[in-house]
């Protein structure tokens, strides 16, 4: 076996057999005492082997002090961010439409149950405020920030963390979030970096969704849409890559802007106009959860992501007016009609 890469955030290592003519598979491994997340990932994938966009897994096991599972090798597929650099905006919309369809009809099997308002309060405290506090301790770039300092971006003033805290620590808000978000199965980490695409296989059979994450505390369908928004609306991958410059970077930003607008339209088709604020709320929390990781790496993008999550949460709570391009006329009562007209947006 040869080592391909090590994921410093999760600690997992990916291996590929080096035997000529050997099986086309890879092995993901991690120390046995840290295996709970990787094993949950394997079980989630194993339960969904009938879906064409789920990676085929073969087996799991223990070797000495290491847990592993093996899955099919998809190196012939292209990471979605790379493919989107080569296609048209219309094709990009078709791809995003299909991804939303696969998530909504084959992953998001909602129940009639809802989280309690108190669960949402705990979620906000654990995944938003504690993550930000952790990042403050790790990054010199955030050392001049404080809970009482307002954020100024593009001549707009956004509220301080202290102001956000007063609005987020509200039972009324928790109750509203609970009512809008049924408990659902989710992928949990469907950012564009975790999607592979094979154009020759087409939209029906050309996708692979990698690395599900079931450690989210809250499993709401809009969480998956928020992970896509993290990629297209907050440009997460563009800010964490160093190989995009000049015209290619400008095109990617323009492309993301168009796809982000389309993503918000799709979310309103599925979940109604109220979904916009909830989607922005989840997107802010997605960035907060990743902030300690960026801070620990001393990434120059750490300050941007911090300011961005403040901006998003301010929009979500209605403390700053939303831009016009967040609003669409959708037919919630006739969802099929809205989705049918989606590609003409």
N, C-alpha and C positions, 0 to 999 in steps of 0.2 A: 504494500500500500504506500502511496505517496501523499504527503500532506498538501492540500490545496490552499487552504486559508484558515485563519483563526478569527472567529468573531469575538472581539475583545469585550463587547457589551454583554453577550450571553455566555461567553466562555467556551462555546462549542467549537469543535474543530471538524473540518470537512476533509475526508480522505477519498482517494480514488484508486482502484486497483491498477497496478502497473504491469500486469501480465498481458502479453500480446495475445489477442483473441479472447481475453477474459470477459466477464459479464459487464454490460454497460450499466454500472451502478455506482453510487457514491455511498459513503458511510459518514454519518454524523455522530460524534462522540463527545463525551464530557465526563469529568470526574464523578464517580458514583454518588458521592455525598452532595452533589449539586444537580442531580439528574431529574428532579421532579418536573421542571418545565419542559425538558426535552422529551421525557416519557409522555407527558400530557399531549405534546405535539404529535407524537407517533400515534397515540390512541385516537386523537381527533381525526388524523388522516386515515387511519385504518377503518374507521366507521363510515368513511365517505368514498371508498374505493370505486363505487359504482358511478361516480361523477367524472366526466372526461377531463375536467380542469384541475383535478386533485392529483398530486404526484402519487405514483404507484410505490407503495412501501412493501418490503419483502419480509423482514424479520427484525427483532430486537434481541439484545443479549447483554451479558456482562463478561468482560475480560479483565481479570485481576481487579483493579479498583476503578475501572472505566465502564460506563454504560454507553451503548451505541444502538442506533438503528440504521438499516440500509434501505435505500430508495433508488428508483430509476435515475439514470443520468440524463439530464435535459440540456446538455451543452450545445446541442444543435439549435436550441431556441435562442431568441434574442431578448435581453432584458428590456422591458417596456420603455424606460426612459431613452434607451439607445434607438429603439425602433421609431419612436415618435419624432426623432430628429430628422428622419428621412421621409415621412409621409405627409400628406396634405392635412389641413385642418378638418376637412370633411371626413376623411378616413379616421382621424383622431377622435372625432365625435362618435363615429360608428363603433369604434373600439370601446369608448367610455360607456356608450349606451349598452353594449353587450355585457360589459363588466357589471354594470348596475343590475342588469337583468339576471345574470347568473347569481349574484348575491341575493337579490330580492326574492327570487322564485325557487332557488335550490339550496341556499344556506340559511336565510332568515326565516326559519319556521317558528313564527311567533306563537306564544301561548296567550291565554287570557289572564295571565298573572302579571302583577306589576310589583316593582320594588317599593318598599316603604319610603316615605319622605326622609326618614332618618338615615336610610342607606345612602341616599343621595348626599346628605350632609357629610357623612363619613367619606364618601367618594371625593368630594370637593376638598376636604381637609387633607386626605392622604395623597391624592394624585395631583393636586394643584398647589396648595400652600406649602406642604412639607417638601415637595420636589423643588420649589423655588427657593425655600430656605436652605436646602441642601446645596443647590447651585451657588448661592451667595457665598457659602463657605469655601467653595472649590475654585472659583474664578476671580482673578484680579480684575477682569473686565467688568465684573458686577460689583466691585468693592465700593464704588461711589454711588451705587443705587441704595435706596432705603424704602421702607414700608410707607413712608410719608411723602415720598418724592413723586411729583407728577411726571409723566412722560411726554416729551414733545417730539412729534414726528411729522414731517412735511407741513410745518406751520399749524398743526393741530395739537391741542393739548388733551392728553388722555389722563384719566384719574389714577391716583396712587393705589398701591396695593391695599393700603389701609381703607380707602374708600370702597374698593372692590370687595374687601372682606365684609364690610357692613352690609352690602347688598347680597353677597353670596351666603352669608350666615343667616338666611331667612327661611323660616318654615314654609312661608307662602311660595317661595321659589322652588324649594324642594318638592312641595306638593304638586306644583305645575309640571316639573320635570317628570315626576312619577306618573302623572296622568298621560303625558305625551309619549311615554316610552315603555311599551310592553316588553317583558322579558323575552329574549330571543336567542337562538343560536347565532353566533357571529364567527367570522374568521379572526378578527381581532387585530390584524396587522397587515391589512391589504393596501399598503402604500405602493406606489408604482415600482419601487425597487424590488418588491416581492412578487411581481407579476412578470412572467415570461410569455413571449408571443412568437408563434411560428406562422408567418404570413401564408406559406404554401398550404397549410392546413385550414386556413380561413377562420372566420369569426365563430363558427360552430364548434370547432375542435382544436383551435390553435392556442388556447390559453393554458397556463399552469400557474396556480396560486400557491406560493411557497410559504413556509414558516408561520403557520397559524399561532396565535397567542391567546390563551384562555385565562390569563391572569389579569383580567381587566376590572374586577369588582362589579362593574355594571356592564351587562351584555345587551346593548340596544342596537337595532339595525343602523341607526344614524352614527354609531361609532365607526362602522366600516366606511360609510360615506365620508366621515371626518378624516379617516386615514388617507383617503383619496384627496380630500381637500388639503391635507398637510402637504401632499406632493404638488398639487396643481395651483392651489390658492395661496399657500405660504412658501412655495418654491423650495421645499426642504432639500431635495436632492441637488438643486442648482447651487444652493449655498454651502453644500458639504462636498462638492466636487471641485477639482482644480483644473480640469481639462477643458472647460468651456470658456472661451474668450471671444471677444470681437463680435462679428456678425452671427456666429453660431449661438452665443450667449443671448444676444438680442432677440434672435428668432425663437429661442427656447422660452424666454420670458413672455413674448407676445403669444406664443402657442399656449403656454400655461394659463395666461389670462383668459383666452377664449374657452379653454377646456374647463376652467374653474367656473366661469359663468354658466356653462352648459351643465356642470355638475349640480349647481344650486337649482337650476331649472328641473333637473331630473328628480332631485330630492323633494321638490314641491309637488311634482306629479305623483310620487309615491306616498308622501306623508302630509301634504297640505302646506299652506303658506306658513303656518306656525313652525314648520320644521327648520326654517332658516336660522332662527335664533338658537335652536337646540343644536343644529349642526355647527354653528360658530362656537358655541359653548364647548362641544366635544373637541373641536379643532384646537381651541386654546389649551385644553387639558392634554391633548396629544403632544403639543409642543412643550408644555410644562414637564411632562413625564420624560421627555428626551433632554431637557435642559441640563440635568446633572451630568449626563453623558458627554454633552458638548463642553460643559465647564471643566470636567476632568481632563479632557483632551487639550484644554486651553485653546479651543477653536476660536478663530477670529469672528465667527458667526454667532457666538454665544450672546452678545449684546443685542444683535438683530432679533434673534429668536425670543429673547426676553421681552423686548419692546413689542414685538409682533403679538405675543400671547396676551399682553395687556390690552393692545388695540382690539384684538378679537373678542376678548371677554367684555370689553366696554361696549362693543357693538351688540353682543349677545344679550347683555342686560338692559339695552336701550339707553345707556348713559351717553352714547354718541350716536347721532343719526346715521342710519345705514345709507350707503350709496344707492343710486337708482338702479344699478345693474344687478342688485340682489333681488329685485322684485319682478315677478312674472305673472301673467294671467294664465292660471292653470285650471283645469276642470277636475277638481278633486272628486266630484260626484261622478265623473266620467273619466276615470283614470286612463282607460284604454285610448280614448280620443286624445288626451294630452300626450301620452307616450307615442302615439302614432304620428303626431305632428312634431315630435322632438327633433328630428333630423333637419327640419326646415328652419330651426331657430337661427 
